[in-house]
């Protein structure tokens, strides 16, 4: 596996996904600004693109990586920050992606029945953004713990 471009112990693919996730976090903030300025269609495209791209990254890169590197160590190694941060990131990330997908379905389609749709968008969207940023910070923590801290031990 080739080394990454961030000069850590991470492989290239991990550095690439890490960088894309950081950019998506910034794009979510841009989307928030668009909504505050009344550009709701641009806001919808911006946030929807992030949710859908994140779903692809989760399905094809993060979930298989979690399954291969972390899942077999749970629950025995949860006392080790190496695994605890990754598990928190994975669990809250799953929740954030599900919430983002739900918001996308409610705000952008008529697929869901009226009984399970919300009408007050702001609290849901603010919660999703806050949760997404918490997950992003846990992702940074995971990256640092897995690929930066080992360099300090050399």
C-alpha positions in Angstrom: 0.0 0.0 0.0 1.4 3.4 -1.0 2.2 6.0 1.7 -0.1 9.0 1.9 0.6 12.6 1.0 0.1 14.1 4.5 3.5 12.7 5.7 2.0 10.5 8.4 1.8 6.7 8.7 -1.5 6.7 6.8 -1.9 5.1 3.4 -2.7 7.3 0.4 -6.4 6.3 0.3 -6.8 7.2 4.0 -5.2 10.6 3.4 -7.5 11.2 0.4 -10.7 10.3 2.3 -9.5 12.4 5.3 -8.9 15.4 3.1 -12.3 15.0 1.3 -14.1 14.8 4.7 -12.4 18.0 5.9 -13.5 19.7 2.6 -17.0 18.4 3.0 -17.1 19.8 6.5 -16.3 23.2 5.1 -18.9 22.8 2.3 -21.5 22.1 5.0 -20.6 25.4 6.6 -20.9 27.2 3.2 -24.3 25.5 2.8 -25.3 26.9 6.2 -24.3 30.4 5.1 -26.3 30.0 1.8 -29.4 29.1 3.8 -28.9 32.1 6.1 -28.7 34.4 3.1 -31.8 32.9 1.6 -30.3 30.9 -1.2 -32.3 27.8 -0.3 -31.9 25.9 -3.7 -28.1 26.4 -3.6 -28.1 25.3 0.1 -30.1 22.2 -0.8 -27.7 21.2 -3.6 -24.7 21.9 -1.4 -25.9 19.8 1.6 -27.4 17.1 -0.5 -24.1 16.6 -2.4 -22.2 16.2 0.9 -24.7 13.7 2.3 -24.6 11.6 -0.9 -20.9 11.7 -1.3 -20.4 10.8 2.3 -22.7 7.9 1.9 -20.5 6.6 -1.0 -17.4 7.1 1.1 -19.0 5.3 4.1 -20.2 2.3 2.0 -17.1 1.7 -0.1 -14.2 2.9 2.2 -15.1 3.6 5.8 -17.4 0.7 6.6 -15.1 -2.0 5.1 -12.1 -0.4 6.8 -14.0 -0.3 10.2 -15.0 -3.9 9.7 -11.5 -5.0 8.9 -9.5 -3.0 11.4 -11.9 -2.2 14.3 -14.9 -4.4 14.6 -13.0 -7.6 15.6 -11.4 -5.7 18.5 -14.8 -4.6 20.0 -15.7 -4.8 22.9 -12.4 -6.2 24.2 -10.3 -3.2 23.3 -12.6 -0.3 24.0 -10.4 0.7 26.9 -7.7 1.5 24.3 -8.1 5.0 22.8 -6.9 3.5 19.5 -10.3 1.7 19.2 -12.5 3.8 21.5 -12.2 6.9 19.3 -12.8 4.9 16.1 -15.9 3.2 17.6 -17.3 6.6 18.8 -16.6 8.0 15.3 -18.2 5.1 13.6 -21.3 5.0 15.8 -22.0 8.8 15.8 -21.0 8.9 12.1 -23.7 6.3 11.3 -26.2 8.4 13.3 -25.2 11.6 11.5 -25.4 10.0 8.0 -28.9 8.6 8.8 -30.1 11.9 10.1 -28.7 13.7 7.0 -30.3 11.2 4.8 -33.7 11.6 6.6 -33.5 15.4 6.3 -32.6 15.0 2.6 -35.7 12.8 2.1 -38.0 15.0 4.0 -36.8 18.4 2.6 -36.1 17.3 -0.9 -38.7 14.6 -1.8 -42.2 13.4 -1.1 -41.1 9.8 -0.6 -41.8 9.6 3.1 -45.4 9.4 4.5 -46.7 12.6 6.1 -46.8 11.0 9.5 -43.0 10.6 9.7 -42.1 13.9 8.2 -41.1 17.0 10.2 -42.2 20.5 9.4 -39.7 22.6 11.4 -36.5 22.3 9.4 -34.1 24.5 11.4 -33.7 22.4 14.6 -33.2 19.2 12.6 -30.6 20.8 10.3 -28.8 22.5 13.1 -28.7 19.3 15.0 -27.4 17.4 11.9 -24.7 20.1 11.3 -23.5 20.0 15.0 -23.5 16.2 15.0 -21.6 16.1 11.7 -18.9 18.4 13.1 -18.6 16.3 16.2 -18.1 13.3 14.0 -15.6 15.2 11.9 -13.6 16.0 15.0 -13.8 12.4 16.1 -12.5 11.5 12.6 -9.6 13.9 13.1 -9.0 12.2 16.5 -9.1 8.8 14.9 -6.7 9.9 12.2 -4.2 11.4 14.7 -4.4 8.4 17.0 -4.0 5.8 14.3 -1.5 7.6 12.0 0.3 10.4 13.8 0.8 9.2 17.3 2.6 6.0 16.1 5.2 8.3 14.5 6.0 9.9 17.9 6.8 6.4 19.3 9.7 5.9 16.9 
